[in-house]
Amino acid sequence: MCGRYAASRGPEDLAGLFDVRSFGSDFGEETLAPDWNVAPTKEVYAILERPLKDAEDRRPVRQLRRLRWGLVPSWAKTPEGAARMINARSETVHEKPSFRGPFAARRCILPADGYYEWVTGGGERELEEQGRRKRPRKQPYFVTPADGSVLAMAGLYEFWRDRTLPDGHPRAWWATCTVLTTEAEQGPLGVAPAEGPHTLADIHPRMPLMLTPDRWDAWLDPARTDVERLRPLLEPPPEGLMRAYAVTTAVSNVRNNGPELLTELEGPEEGTLF
């Protein structure tokens, strides 16, 4: 799964990387600050293609938009389940009522520096600490492209209308998103840590679906709606493109934020799992 990630690139940088032609109408003068601890329900940047709002020309335009992480289906009565819909399994995304509509017509790319995952190995192993039984802390790892490039996570987006608010209210419409996941790579990492996991599957059985640049155009094309034409885009990327390294357990607290969260540790912190 993907439940936390880092996204420090600004709008201009992302516009150049993804050949963005327009900034969404939701930008205004305020942009999102770099975020090294993106958590569910936060606003994030997304690249998508759709006609510009109120434009006479209805041809799709590649845009950079702000979306709320945690998809709210268009038919939902309330947005309360959004925090639970941060991920969609790529294997079943075309079947699930919440995701099959967006999969066919509302796909996006969610750019990231990388994502965090916590080692869950060790099962119920416990430590004795000051006479009390206490489970050790899980060790977070940061997973990022080995070559330092942007991590283009496959995503879906949806619009939800809050019927409790009148037309024209700035919060009447919600634009939300989810990250697609796939099976984690079992081959060797592009750069493996000296101590700890040597494959992504060692860390967690799932990972975000990474889109290589040769798939960006097809994934964002809203005219591509046939499931059979979309299936090839759901194939995991080639192995060996990622690296993973241990980071501070401070990232486990969503209130902590800053570039220091990405500092590479030589190995797991004392008292953590691996």
N, C-alpha and C positions, 0 to 999 in steps of 0.2 A: 504494500500500500504506500501511499504518499500522504503523510499528515503534517509535514512541516518542510518548508524549503526556504532558500535564500534568493533574493532578487534585488540586486544593487544597481543594475543598469538603468540609466535615465531614458526619457522619451526620445531624445535626439539620437542616442546610441542605438536604441532598438529600431528606430525608423530606418536608420542606415543598414542595419543588419538584415532586416526583413523586407526592405523595399516598400515601406509604408508610404502611401500616397496622401493620407489624411489623418488628422487626429480627430477622435470622436467628439461629438457635441457635448459630452459630459466632462471634458477637460477643464474648460474655463481657464482661469489664470493659475489655479493651484494644481501642482503635480504631486504624485506619490513620492514620498521620501524613500531613499534606499532602505531596504528591509532585509535584515539578516536572520529574521525569525518569523517568517510568514506563517500564520496559523489560520485555521478555518474561520470563516465569516469576515476576514479582512478583505479590503479591496486590493486587487492585483491588476497588473497590466496583461492584456491579451491582444493578439493579432488575429483579425478576422476579416472576411470579405462580405460586404453587403452594400446595398445602395445607401448613399448619404441621406440623412434625414431631411425631408422637405425638398430634396433636389428634384428637378424636372427629369433629369437623366437617371433612369432606374437601373443602369448597369452597375454591377458590384464594384466596389472600390476597396482596396486593401487599407484597413484602418487600424490604428492603435486605440484601444478602448480600455476603460476601467470597468472591471467586473467584480462582483462579490463572490468569494470562494465558498462554494456550497450550493449546489444546484437546487433551485426550487422549480418543480414542474409547473407548466402553465396552468394545469388544471387543479393545482393544490389549493385548498381552502385557506391555509395559513402557511407562513414561511418557517414554521417552527422546526421542521425536519432538515433544514438546510445544512446544519453542521454535521449531519450524518451522511450527507450525499456529496462528499468531497472527492470520492473516487468512483469510477465505473470500470468494471472488468471488461477488457477488450474482447474476450471470448464470447460474452453474452450481451454486449451493449446494444446489438440490433434487435434483441428480443424483449428487453425490459421496458415496461410502459413509460418509465420516467426518462429513459435515454434514447429510445428508438427514433423519436421525432427529431431531437437535436442531432443525433448521429447522421440522419439522412440529409439535414439541411443547415445545421448550425454548428459547424466545427470550428475550432480555433486552436491557436498555439499559445501556450502559457510559458513565457521565457523565464528561465531561472539560471542562477549561477550553479546550482546543484540542489540536492535534497538531503534531508537528515533521515537516518533510520537507526533504531535502537536494537542492539543485539538482544535477542530473546532466548539464546541458548542457556543451558544450565537448569532448565525446568524448575523444580521446587527446591533446588539447592539453597541452603540457608547458612548463615554465619552466626557464630556465637559472639555477641558484643555486649560487654559489661553485664554478663549474666542473663541477657535477654536474647531470644531468637529473633533475628532480623534478616530480611531478604536483602541481598546486596543490590546496589543501584545498577541499572542497565547502562551499558556504555554506548553513547551516541557516536555514529560515524557520519561523515559528510561524504556524499557521493557526487562526483562532478566529472565532466569530460576531461580526459587525460591531457588533451591538447590545450585546455584553457578556454575553449570556445563556449558559446552559449548552449545551455541545455534546453532544447525546444520540446517541451512536453505536449503531447497530444491532448487536446481538451474539447469539451462541448460547452455551448452556452445556451441559455434560455431566458425568456422574458416572462415576468409574472406581474399581474396587475393587482394592486392592493385595492380591493373594492370598498374599503372603509374610507378612502380618501377621494376627494372630488377630482374631476378632470382638470388638468393643468397643475396639479400639486406636484412640487419637485420630487416627492417621494412616492408618487402614485405607481411608478413602474420600477421594478427591480430587474437588474441584469445580472445573472448569476452564472457560475461555471463549475465544472468538475474536471478532474484529471483522470485520463484513462491509464489503467495499469495492465501489466502483462507479467508473465513468469520471469523471475529474476534469472540473470545469466548464471550458468553453471561453469562456464569456461573461465580461464584465468583473467584477472583484471589487467588493464593496460599498464597500470602501476600498482603493485600490491604493497601493503604496509609490511614492514619488517616483522612486526608482531601483530597477530590478529587474523582476520578473515582474508582469504585469498580469492574468493569469488563473491559476487553479489548475493548468491543464494545462501552463502554462509551467514550473511547478515539478516536477510529476510527473504521469504519465498516470492514476494512480489516486488515490482519496481515500476516507476512511471514509464509509459510508452514513449520512448525517445524517437523523435522524427529527425532523420538525417536530411540535410538541405535538399537532396534530390526528390523528397516527398512533400516539401512544403506547399508547392503550388497546387498539387493534386488534392492535398488534404484540405486546403482552404477554399477550393473551388465549390461554391454552392450549387453549381449546375450538376455536379457529380452526386447523384442521389441513389443510384442503384447499389444495393447491398453487395452484389457480386463484384462490382467495380471498386468498391471500397475495401473489401476484405484484404487484398494484397497490402494495403497501407497499414494494416494492423500487425503485420509481421514484425517481430522484435528486430532491433538493429543488429548489425554485425557485432560479434563479441570482441572484447579487448579495447573498446573505445572509452571505458570509464576507469576512474581510479577512486579509491575509498581510503579515508584515514580517520583516525580517532580525533574527536574534538572534545572540548570541555563539557562536563555535565550541566554547566550553566544554561545551555540551550534548552534543557528540559523544562525550564521555567519560561513561559511565554512572555513574561514581563522583561526578560533580559533581551537586549538587542544591541548589535554593534559588530563591526568587522572582526573584533577579537573572538567572536564565536567560531570563526572559520580557521583560527590558528591551529596548525597541524601539531598534534602531540606525537611523541615518539612511540607511544603505546597506550593501552587502556589505562585510565586513571586507577589509582589504588582503591580497592573495595568495589570495583565494578566488574560486571560479567565479561568474560570471554575466556 
